[in-house]
Amino acid sequence: MMSAQKDPFTRKNPTTAAASKTDRPSRRNILIVDEHPMLLAGLEQLINKQPDLKVCGKPSNPAEAFKELSKFKPDLILTDITMPGRSGIGFIKDLLALHPELPILVLSMHDEVIYAERALRAGARGYIMKESGAENLVTAIRQVLGGQVYVSPRMSAKIVANLSGRKPRGSSSPIEKLSDREFEVFQLIGEGKSSRDIAKELHLSVKTVVVHRCHIKAKLELKDATSLVRHAVRWVETRNISP
């Protein structure tokens, strides 16, 4: 009796082959929100090189981002803190109001000492400066996707010191006294916008903007409107210097 021999030309079962592909780890979808095309191209190239990550969309502003959320279903949002049409802090709050479980990592050129704690309080899961390098950015993305919070060692030490009540004398900026809304108004004043312009951009009444201006002057100990404008313009100019 002849024993059955395996046909060397028998092809693999298509179903089995498909199943093996399905068993491979899937790549996590990253939605990048930034208005700078060259930066977007570099970030896309970096992220798509990773075996576990891929860019699923690149909206240039918050309005486009909201349109693309349902389309791409990202696992993480990588966003700048300053964008056209909406402040980064406001964008984070709006995103989490609709998608409370969506991890957000802020990637910004702006000093983390000023912006990181505000971003974290708004609900972001991490803050990394654009000068930190590719390797640190990929680490930050994976850490936030893993359910952890990412900040630089310097920022982590500052947060721990604040929480423990050991804040070094003179370590804080007067700007930190401002609420998020006051901070938005202060930045727009520094960009040369009038109370009417600010009201329109932030969807507030002119009267409310005037009240915010008064609070800002009091908290920053500025004597008049001229001092406020001068201080805000100087502050914005220093923050707009690329690292």
JOQUILIN-V134237 format. One record per helix or strand of 2 or more residues. SS is the DSSP state (h for helix, s for strand). FROM is the first residue (numbers start at 1). TO is the last residue. Records with the same first field share a line. If there is no record, write none. Layout:
SS->FROM-TO  FROM-TO
This chain:
h->14-23  37-48  62-72  88-98  112-122  130-132  134-145  153-164  174-177  180-190  195-202  206-220  225-239
s->28-33  53-57  76-79  82-83  86-87  103-108  126-129
